[in-house]
């Protein structure tokens, strides 16, 4: 059996679409666990139209709620999915077949909308053939429950940002495979404000990872390009990336202060 774990926080409208895509899966032997991280919107009401196990936590961050979902999972395969993503109809079917031979897998992410944010996530696409992956996409990955338990789940100090990176740093005895037929659709950001907030959080958590023993270092990896931006898009991307770098730097400064006593 497969357990699909969805952490969510104040995204009731997006969550409905994510759940609808799971309802329409060609594969049926799975359970859905929605872990609400203390939402103040209509999340609890939104899930009532779907057959899900609903858990509510007191806003402790995405790693905490993913771990809570895993603890309550019945399946021997855990699948992590985002509340603002849409799954291809054969997503779980392909995962069920692949997991007969693998311990941990990650997949491909296609953009939901044709905007510039697709160029900020090169790690969403690693090509058209299966291969060992240097990254784990937290919103599109699957692993055996015994592997997750062996690694003690996600680090709950990472309430948002770099959870997969830190998890992989402790998973060296397990091979992570990328499968291009494990497809979901998801936008990297909803707009400039959301993008800058993400970069600030990533900067903050980078400061935390550097204080680990040994420090968790970001891997520099070149991913294949699926689509080339136009000249106009390149100019816009460069300007936005500069703002993102500044926001990331501010996040690191904040993180250095926040985690100065973490060793």
N, C-alpha and C positions, 0 to 999 in steps of 0.2 A: 504493500500500500504506500501511496505517496501523500505526504502532508505538505500543503502549500501554506506558507507563513507570510502574512502581509502586515507589516507595521504601518500604522497610520496616525496622523495628527492633523486635525482640522482640514480634511480634504474630502468631505462627504460626496461632493459632485464628481470628483475624479474617481473616488473609490467605487462608486456605482458602475462606472464604465469598466473598471478593472475586473470587478466581480462578474459583470455580464460576459466578458471575454472568457472567463473561466467556466461559466455556465454553458458556454457554447463549445467547449472542448470535445474533440472526437474521442478522447480517452476519458473513462468515467470512474475508475477506481482510485479516488483521491478524496481527501478532506481539505477544507479550507479553514484556516485559523486566522481570524482578524484580531490583531492586538492593538487596541486603542490606547495611545499614550497620553490619555487625559484630555481628549478633545473637548472644546466648548461649542462646537457646531452640532449638526444633526447626524453625526457618524453612527450613533447607536440606532437611530431610526432608519438610516440608509441601508444597514445590513439586514433588516428584517425581511426584505424581499428576496433574500438569498439563503440557501442552506449553508450556514457557516457556524463555526464555534467562535463566539465573541468573548474576548477577554478585555478587561480594562485595567490599565496601570496608572500610576500617579505621576505622569510626565517625567520619566527618568531617562529618556533618550532612546534612539533607535536600536542601539546594541542591547540595551536592557530588554526592550520589548521583543526583539528577535529571539533572545535567549528564553524569554517567558513562553513564546510560541513553541519553541523547540521542546521545552520541558513538558508541554501539554500535548505534544504530537503523538499520534498512534502509529504513524507510518515508520517504516525502516529507512525510507528515503525522505530527506528534508529538502524542500524547494523554497527558495526565498524570492519574493516577488514584490515589486513596488506598488503603492496605492495609486500612482498616477500613470501606470503603464497599461498597455493592451497586449494580450498574448495572442500569437498566431493560433489558429484552431487546432493545429497538430503539435503544439508546443509540449504538452504533457505526454502525448503519445511518443514523441521522439525522445523525451527525457526518460520515459519508462524503459525504452529499448536500449538506450545508451548506458543506463545505470546497471544493466546486467553485466557489464564488463569494466566499469570504472568506479573509482572511489569519490571523485570530486570533479565537477564539470562546470563550465561557464559557457555562455553563448553570445549570439549576435544581437545587437540592438539597432533597430531602424528608427529614423526620426518620425515622429507623429505628424509634424508639420514641416514644410519646406522653408526653414528660416536659417539665420546664420548660426544658431546654437549647435547645429549638427557638426560644424567645423571645430568646435571646442571639445569634442569628445572622440578623438581618433581611436581610443581604446575600445570603442563600441563595435568596431569591425576589424577582424584579424584575417580576413581572406575567406576563400570558398572551400578550403580543405581543413579537416580536423588536424589539430596540432597541440603540442604542449603549450599552455598559456602562462605568461608572466603576470597576469592580472586575474583577479576574481571580482566579477561584477556582482555586487551584493544584491541587486535587484533582478538578476537573471543567473542564478546558480543553483546547483543541486549537489547534495553529498549524502553519503550514508550517515545515518544517525549516530552510529558507533564512532565514526570519524569525528563528527562534531563534538561528541561527548569526550573523546580522547583528547581533543584540543581545548576543552573547557569553554567552548563557545566563543562569542565575541567579547572583546575587552570593553566592559561597561563604562570605562572612563572616556570612551569615544562615543559621545552622545550623538554626534553627527560629523562624518568626515573621516576618510582613511580607514574605515573598519575592515574592509577586505584586505587592504595592504598589510595591516597589522596581523590579521588572521593568517595570511599566507606566510608571514615571517616565522610563525610557529608550526607551520604545516610542511616542513621540509621533507619529511619522510613520505609524504603523499604527493602524487603527481596530479596536477590540475590540467585537464584537457579542455580545449576549445572546440565546440561543435557549431558550425555555421547554420545547421538546420534547427537549432534551439533558438527560435526567433521571438522577440517581443518588440513592440514599438513604444518609444519613450523619448520625450524631449529633454535635453540636458538642462535647459533652463526655461522659465516662463517669461523672462524679460530681463532687462538690465538690473533692476533692483534685486531680483532673485539671484541672478548670476553673481553680483557683487557680495551678497550675503553668503553665498556658497563659498566664494573665494576667501572671505574673512574666516569662516569656520574651518576651511581647509588649512589656512595659515595657523590658526590656533592649535589645531590637532597635529600639525607638523612639529610645532614646538614640543608637544607632549611626546611624540614618537622619538624625537632626538634625545630625550631623557631616559629612554629605555636602555636596559643593559642586556645585550648590546643594542645600540641605537638602531631603529628601523629606518633604513635608507630607501628612498624612492628609486625604483629602477628606471633607467633611461632606455626606453624601447621605441623603435621605429615601427609604426603600424602602416599597413598598406592604405593608400588613399582611394576611397571609393568614388568621390566626387570632387572636382576641382572648383573652387570659388571663382566668380567673375572678378574683374578688376575693381569694380565698385565694392563688391563684398570684401575683397582683400583689404581695401582701405578702411572699411568699417571694422573689420575683424581686428586689424592692428590697433585701432583706437580703443576698442573695447578691451582688448587684451592688456593694454597698458593700464587701464583703470583696474582691471582684475588683478594685475601684479601688485598695484599699490594697495588694494584691499587685502590681498594675501599677506603683504608685508605688515600691515596694521594688525592683522590677525596673529601673526607670529609674535609681534611685540606684546600683544595682550596675553598670548599663550605663555610666553616666557615669564611674565609676571604671575599668571595663574598657577603655573606648574613649577615654580622655582624650587619648591621643596620636594618634588617628585624625583626619585632616584631608582 
